[in-house]
Amino acid sequence: MFREMRRKRQALSREEISLILYRGTSGVLALSGDDNYPYAVPISYVYDGEKIYFHCAKSGHKLDAIQQNEKVSFCVIDQDKIVPDEYTSYFRSIIAFGRIEVIKDEKEKRTAIEKLASKYAPEDTAIGRKNAIDREWTPLCMLKMHIDHITGKEAIELIKKKNKTSN
């Protein structure tokens, strides 16, 4: 169902993919938008080792697109260093494909937003995060992405550098 990566030597391991998802702060969520135009939106997220969670308002383009088609992709760029003298970029990124849904269960929604709040405000107290969540609870919508397929890839130059340091 999903295409095989063409440059397999540049594929990241599952562990490397997970590390990128844990440390990343934003990515691009791609949905099927109005009139079948792709709709790709930059968005913050949290990864819990299995699923990817996002927050949004209770109405808008994102939710309209999800209601029409639950299939999405999500891309996180971990590195993109331009190397002008080589006419290239030393990149590292992942792309996940899956299905997304609005979290309806209030307890699950609370758990998801707490994960997001802990990621983006780790120095805040539990009470501080609770107060911030409570202030925004009414207009808050949480989304959950079930990952069906995920790949990661990095520039061949980064692979060579890793191989040199491991030898």
Beta strands, then each sheet from edge to edge (+ up, - down):
strand 1: 27-32
strand 2: 38-43
strand 3: 46-47
strand 4: 51-57
strand 5: 71-83
strand 6: 88-102
strand 7: 140-154
sheet 1: 2+ 1- 5+ 6- 7+ 4- 3+
end
